[in-house]
Each structure stands twice: as structure tokens, then as C-alpha cells.
Amino acid sequence: MEKTAIDSTMATSAAQQAGMPRLHKVIFAMLLVFLVALPFLVYPVFAMKVMCFALFAAAFNLLLGFGGLLSFGHAAYFGGASYVAAHAAKVWGLTPELAVLCGTVAAGVLGLAIGFLAIRRQGIYFAMVTLAFAQMVYFFSLQAPFTGGEDGIQSVPRGDLFGLFSLEDNVALYFFVLAVTFAGILFLYRIVHSPFGQVLKAIRENEPRAISLGYNVTRYKLMVFVLSATFAGLAGALKSQVFQLSSLTDVHWAMSGEVVLMTLLGGMGTIFGPLVGAAIIVTMQNYLATFGAWVTVIQGVIFVIGVLLFREGIVGVISRWIKRPL
């Protein structure tokens, strides 16, 4: 009876949120208008990089912020999908939408395989298992013949969308990336505000209680792990099309660390936090590149300051100030 009551409460909550609050509608609308104008204000490739990492951070936030699972191996899905998409476009000659789809599916399958084993552990043990698997993917990418080793897969053709529209022009590619990224973020938003998302939050807050109420916690964890890996893969596949390159940087452990930094800086467990965090980190990397290796030090200092001043992340603190969820 208690579980039925909880289910009813979650369903009611999800139904209330299904229409999307007016504040969120306004933010999404303003964001879309801004992004449509962005390629005419800044270099389109830079803007596309921001969007790819925003989707990557949003996917990671689904796992950490709403599922309560800290993974140190998300670069495996981001980079793995990047390699598959690049190979599919260059060697198999697939159109960009099919190449991106191949990379995304590959990331989902890899997430299913790793998640099936990793979710049997909790806490730091779970994080270490994901890191170990990510390192396996890294060394596979280094040794496998189709990945190009240290050179990676270069000169990836952008091709024609649906075989009709050329994406060689940066602005044309930008709007393709914008459409996919925006749709992906909206889909993640819907997941979070669905009954499935409500159960995830319940598991995050009190897993033993969720188990006692009869929820198959392991199944829910595996599902959110696979979803997170899939969308991380979508971001990686898009990145390979943008830069026409897939390299070891995409599967390196540092990439996993960067997405953690983006999520925590922007606001874990918020919708818009990872987007803000990704924009800040990518912008710093781009405009502080002249400092060379010192960029990492500067990022560390900013992260420490951010944690001290905004313990809940930038968007998390703003959400608390206005007393409305963001």
C-alpha cells in the first residue's frame, strides 16, 4: 500500500511537471534564440564545441546529479562514440546523421556492458570500476588498428545530411549540431521530470527505503547508466564531425575529470547547471590557450573559488536565491 501511495505521488508530481514550468519555458526559449544568433557573433566551431560539451555534461549530470552515481569513466563513451562515428563516416562512407547514430548506439552498448558490471558496486568502488574500464577503452583505442593509434582518425568527411544538404560549411553544420544538442537536452529534461526520474531521485536520497518499497534499484541504476552513456556518446559523435578528428584526448581520463568539473561548477542536480559549467570551462580553454599548461592551474583555482563561493554550483545557488528549481 505504501509503495502504491509513493507511485501515486510520483505520478502526480510528474504530471504537474509535464507541462514544464513557465520559467523553464522562458529560459529554453531565450537559450534557443541566443544559440541561433551565436554563430554570427563568434567562431561557429567554438560555439559547436560548447554545445557538444554542454550535452556531455548534461548526460553526466543525469547519472551523478539525479542518479547519485559518480563515474570517473565517462570519457569511454564520449571518446568511444567519437571513434565509431569518425570511422563510420570516413571508412564506411555513411552520411553524418547515420555516422552520429552509429557512434551513439555504440556508446549505449558499451554503457550497457560496463554498467552491468559496475553497478554491482557502490560509492568509491563504483567510481574506481568505471575508471578501470575507461582505461581499458583508452588502451584499446591506442592499440586497435582502426583507431589510428596516437594519430587518431583524421580528415573525417562531414558529408551531406540525408544525402542532400552539405555540412562542409561551418554555419550549416552548426545548425545540425544545434538541432541535435537542443533535442538531446530537452529529452534529458523529460527523463528527469518523468516518473522514472522521480524514482531515480528517491533512490539517490534513500536507496534502502526504495528497496524496501519494492523497487528494483539495480535495474533503475543500469537504465540511467545506459541513458547517460548514450547521450555522452551522442556528444562525442557530434564532436568528431565538428573537428573532423577523433583522438586519444577524447578517451583520456582527463576528459572524465573535465566533465565532473563542468557539472560541479555549474550545479549538480540542476537542469541548466551543466550547460553553464561547460560554457565556462570551454570558454576558458579557448581564450586562455595562450597560457599553455597554466590553463589547467587557472581552471583549478577557479574551481576552488567556485566551490568555496557556490557550494551548490553557480546555478544551484541562483536556484536557492530565487527559490525556484533550475
C-alpha positions as CSV (number, residue, x, y, z in Angstrom):
1,M,0.0,0.0,0.0
2,E,2.9,2.4,0.9
3,K,4.5,1.7,-2.5
4,T,1.2,2.4,-4.2
5,A,1.0,5.7,-2.4
6,I,4.5,6.6,-3.4
7,D,3.8,5.7,-7.0
8,S,0.7,7.8,-7.0
9,T,2.7,10.8,-5.5
10,M,5.4,10.4,-8.2
11,A,2.9,10.2,-11.0
12,T,1.1,13.3,-9.7
13,S,4.4,15.1,-9.4
14,A,5.4,14.1,-12.9
15,A,2.0,15.1,-14.3
16,Q,2.3,18.5,-12.7
17,Q,5.8,19.0,-14.2
18,A,4.9,17.5,-17.6
19,G,3.7,20.9,-18.8
20,M,7.1,22.5,-18.0
21,P,7.1,25.5,-15.7
22,R,6.8,28.9,-17.3
23,L,10.3,29.9,-16.1
24,H,11.8,26.9,-17.8
25,K,10.0,27.6,-21.0
26,V,11.3,31.2,-21.0
27,I,14.8,30.0,-20.3
28,F,14.7,27.4,-23.1
29,A,13.2,30.0,-25.5
30,M,15.8,32.6,-24.6
31,L,18.6,30.0,-24.9
32,L,17.3,28.9,-28.3
33,V,17.2,32.5,-29.6
34,F,20.7,33.1,-28.3
35,L,22.1,29.9,-29.9
36,V,20.5,30.7,-33.2
37,A,22.3,34.0,-33.3
38,L,25.6,32.7,-31.8
39,P,27.3,31.5,-35.0
40,F,27.1,35.1,-36.4
41,L,28.7,36.5,-33.2
42,V,31.5,34.1,-32.5
43,Y,33.5,31.5,-34.4
44,P,31.0,28.7,-35.2
45,V,33.4,25.8,-34.4
46,F,33.9,27.3,-30.9
47,A,30.2,27.5,-30.4
48,M,29.7,23.9,-31.6
49,K,32.4,22.8,-29.1
50,V,30.5,24.5,-26.3
51,M,27.3,22.7,-27.3
52,C,28.9,19.3,-27.5
53,F,30.4,19.6,-24.1
54,A,27.1,21.0,-22.7
55,L,25.3,17.9,-23.9
56,F,28.2,15.7,-22.5
57,A,27.9,17.5,-19.1
58,A,24.1,17.2,-19.1
59,A,24.4,13.5,-19.8
60,F,26.8,13.0,-16.9
61,N,24.6,15.1,-14.6
62,L,21.8,12.6,-15.3
63,L,23.9,9.9,-13.7
64,L,25.5,11.9,-10.9
65,G,23.0,14.7,-10.1
66,F,19.8,12.6,-10.4
67,G,21.1,9.0,-10.1
68,G,23.6,9.7,-7.4
69,L,26.3,7.6,-9.2
70,L,29.8,9.1,-9.6
71,S,31.6,7.8,-12.6
72,F,35.2,8.5,-13.4
73,G,35.0,6.8,-16.8
74,H,32.6,8.8,-18.9
75,A,35.3,9.6,-21.4
76,A,35.0,5.9,-22.6
77,Y,31.5,6.6,-24.0
78,F,32.3,10.1,-25.3
79,G,35.6,9.0,-27.0
80,G,34.3,5.6,-28.0
81,A,31.4,7.1,-29.9
82,S,33.8,9.7,-31.4
83,Y,35.9,6.9,-32.9
84,V,33.0,4.9,-34.2
85,A,31.3,7.9,-35.7
86,A,34.6,9.0,-37.3
87,H,35.3,5.5,-38.7
88,A,31.7,5.2,-40.0
89,A,31.9,8.5,-41.8
90,K,35.5,8.1,-43.2
91,V,35.8,4.3,-43.9
92,W,32.1,3.2,-44.3
93,G,31.1,6.4,-46.1
94,L,28.0,6.9,-44.1
95,T,26.1,10.2,-44.1
96,P,26.6,12.4,-41.0
97,E,23.3,11.5,-39.3
98,L,24.0,7.8,-39.7
99,A,27.6,8.2,-38.5
100,V,26.4,10.0,-35.4
101,L,23.8,7.4,-34.9
102,C,26.4,4.6,-35.1
103,G,28.5,6.3,-32.5
104,T,25.6,6.9,-30.2
105,V,24.4,3.3,-30.4
106,A,28.0,2.0,-29.8
107,A,28.2,4.2,-26.7
108,G,24.9,2.8,-25.4
109,V,26.0,-0.8,-26.0
110,L,29.4,-0.1,-24.2
111,G,27.5,1.6,-21.4
112,L,25.3,-1.5,-21.0
113,A,28.3,-3.8,-20.8
114,I,30.2,-1.7,-18.4
115,G,27.2,-0.7,-16.3
116,F,26.0,-4.3,-15.9
117,L,29.3,-5.0,-14.0
118,A,29.9,-1.6,-12.4
119,I,26.5,-1.0,-10.7
120,R,27.2,-4.1,-8.5
121,R,29.5,-1.8,-6.5
122,Q,28.7,1.3,-4.6
123,G,30.5,4.6,-3.7
124,I,34.2,4.9,-4.4
125,Y,34.3,1.2,-5.5
126,F,31.8,2.0,-8.3
127,A,33.8,5.1,-9.3
128,M,37.1,3.1,-9.4
129,V,35.5,0.3,-11.5
130,T,34.3,2.8,-14.1
131,L,37.7,4.4,-14.2
132,A,39.3,0.9,-14.7
133,F,37.0,0.2,-17.6
134,A,37.7,3.6,-19.1
135,Q,41.4,2.9,-19.0
136,M,40.8,-0.3,-20.8
137,V,38.9,1.6,-23.5
138,Y,41.8,4.1,-23.7
139,F,44.5,1.4,-24.2
140,F,42.2,-0.4,-26.7
141,S,41.9,2.9,-28.7
142,L,45.7,3.2,-28.6
143,Q,46.3,-0.3,-29.9
144,A,43.4,-1.1,-32.2
145,P,44.2,-0.8,-35.9
146,F,41.2,1.2,-37.0
147,T,41.7,4.0,-34.5
148,G,44.9,5.3,-35.9
149,G,46.8,4.9,-32.6
150,E,48.4,8.2,-31.4
151,D,47.4,9.9,-34.6
152,G,43.7,9.2,-34.3
153,I,41.3,9.3,-37.2
154,Q,41.9,12.5,-39.1
155,S,40.2,14.3,-42.0
156,V,36.8,12.9,-41.2
157,P,34.4,14.0,-44.0
158,R,31.4,15.9,-42.9
159,G,29.3,14.7,-45.8
160,D,25.8,15.6,-46.8
161,L,22.9,15.5,-44.3
162,F,20.4,12.9,-45.5
163,G,22.5,12.8,-48.7
164,L,21.0,16.2,-49.6
165,F,22.4,19.1,-47.6
166,S,26.2,19.7,-47.5
167,L,27.6,20.2,-44.0
168,E,31.1,21.4,-45.2
169,D,30.1,25.0,-44.3
170,N,30.6,25.7,-40.6
171,V,27.3,27.5,-40.2
172,A,25.3,24.7,-41.9
173,L,27.0,22.2,-39.6
174,Y,26.3,24.4,-36.6
175,F,22.6,24.3,-37.1
176,F,22.7,20.5,-37.4
177,V,24.6,20.3,-34.1
178,L,22.3,22.8,-32.5
179,A,19.2,20.8,-33.5
180,V,20.7,17.5,-32.2
181,T,22.0,19.1,-29.0
182,F,18.9,21.0,-28.1
183,A,16.7,18.0,-28.7
184,G,19.0,15.9,-26.6
185,I,18.9,18.3,-23.7
186,L,15.1,18.5,-23.9
187,F,14.9,14.7,-23.9
188,L,17.1,14.6,-20.8
189,Y,14.8,17.2,-19.2
190,R,11.8,15.0,-19.9
191,I,13.6,12.0,-18.4
192,V,14.3,13.9,-15.2
193,H,10.7,15.0,-14.9
194,S,9.1,11.7,-15.7
195,P,8.0,9.0,-13.1
196,F,11.3,7.3,-13.9
197,G,13.2,10.4,-12.9
198,Q,11.2,10.6,-9.6
199,V,12.2,7.1,-8.8
200,L,15.8,7.9,-9.5
201,K,15.7,10.8,-7.1
202,A,14.1,8.5,-4.4
203,I,17.0,6.0,-4.9
204,R,19.5,8.8,-4.7
205,E,18.1,10.2,-1.5
206,N,17.4,6.9,0.3
207,E,18.3,3.7,-1.5
208,P,17.5,1.2,1.3
209,R,14.0,2.7,1.6
210,A,13.5,2.4,-2.1
211,I,14.5,-1.2,-1.9
212,S,12.1,-1.8,1.0
213,L,9.3,-0.3,-1.1
214,G,9.9,-3.0,-3.8
215,Y,11.7,-1.0,-6.4
216,N,14.3,-2.9,-8.5
217,V,17.1,-0.5,-7.7
218,T,19.7,-2.4,-9.8
219,R,17.5,-2.2,-12.9
220,Y,16.9,1.6,-12.4
221,K,20.6,2.2,-11.9
222,L,21.5,0.2,-15.0
223,M,18.9,2.1,-17.1
224,V,20.2,5.5,-16.0
225,F,23.8,4.4,-16.6
226,V,23.0,3.3,-20.1
227,L,21.0,6.5,-20.9
228,S,23.8,8.7,-19.6
229,A,26.4,6.8,-21.6
230,T,24.2,7.0,-24.7
231,F,23.9,10.8,-24.6
232,A,27.6,11.2,-23.7
233,G,28.2,9.2,-26.8
234,L,25.9,11.4,-28.8
235,A,28.0,14.4,-27.7
236,G,31.3,12.6,-28.7
237,A,29.9,11.6,-32.1
238,L,29.0,15.2,-32.8
239,K,32.4,16.4,-31.7
240,S,34.1,14.1,-34.2
241,Q,32.0,15.7,-37.0
242,V,32.8,19.2,-35.9
243,F,36.5,18.8,-35.6
244,Q,36.8,16.1,-38.3
245,L,39.0,14.3,-35.9
246,S,38.9,11.6,-33.2
247,S,41.9,11.2,-31.0
248,L,43.1,9.7,-27.7
249,T,42.3,13.0,-26.0
250,D,38.6,12.0,-26.2
251,V,39.1,8.8,-24.3
252,H,41.7,10.0,-21.8
253,W,40.9,10.0,-18.1
254,A,41.4,13.8,-18.1
255,M,38.2,14.1,-20.2
256,S,36.3,12.3,-17.5
257,G,37.7,14.7,-15.0
258,E,36.7,17.7,-17.1
259,V,33.0,16.7,-17.3
260,V,33.0,16.2,-13.5
261,L,34.4,19.7,-13.1
262,M,31.8,21.2,-15.5
263,T,28.9,19.6,-13.7
264,L,30.0,20.6,-10.2
265,L,30.9,24.1,-11.2
266,G,27.6,24.7,-12.9
267,G,25.4,22.9,-10.4
268,M,24.9,19.2,-9.8
269,G,21.3,18.1,-9.9
270,T,20.1,21.1,-11.8
271,I,18.9,21.2,-15.4
272,F,20.9,24.3,-16.6
273,G,23.9,24.0,-14.3
274,P,25.9,21.6,-16.5
275,L,25.3,23.9,-19.5
276,V,26.7,26.8,-17.7
277,G,29.6,24.9,-16.3
278,A,30.5,23.5,-19.8
279,A,30.3,27.0,-21.3
280,I,32.7,28.4,-18.6
281,I,35.3,25.7,-18.9
282,V,35.3,25.6,-22.7
283,T,35.5,29.4,-22.9
284,M,38.4,29.4,-20.5
285,Q,40.2,26.7,-22.5
286,N,39.7,28.7,-25.7
287,Y,40.6,32.2,-24.6
288,L,43.3,31.3,-22.1
289,A,45.1,28.9,-24.5
290,T,48.0,31.4,-24.8
291,F,48.9,30.5,-21.2
292,G,49.7,26.9,-22.3
293,A,49.9,24.4,-19.5
294,W,48.9,27.1,-17.0
295,V,45.3,26.8,-18.2
296,T,44.9,23.8,-16.0
297,V,46.2,25.7,-13.0
298,I,43.8,28.5,-13.7
299,Q,40.9,26.1,-14.0
300,G,41.9,24.6,-10.7
301,V,41.9,28.0,-9.0
302,I,38.6,28.9,-10.5
303,F,37.1,25.6,-9.4
304,V,38.3,26.0,-5.8
305,I,36.9,29.6,-5.7
306,G,33.6,28.3,-7.2
307,V,33.3,25.5,-4.6
308,L,34.0,28.0,-1.8
309,L,31.6,30.6,-3.0
310,F,29.0,28.4,-4.7
311,R,28.8,25.1,-2.8
312,E,25.8,24.1,-4.8
313,G,27.2,25.2,-8.1
314,I,26.5,28.5,-9.8
315,V,23.0,27.6,-11.0
316,G,22.3,25.8,-7.7
317,V,23.0,28.9,-5.7
318,I,20.9,31.1,-8.1
319,S,18.1,28.5,-7.8
320,R,18.3,28.8,-4.0
321,W,18.2,32.6,-4.1
322,I,15.1,32.8,-6.3
323,K,13.6,29.7,-4.5
324,R,12.7,28.0,-7.8
325,P,14.2,24.9,-9.3
326,L,16.6,25.4,-12.3
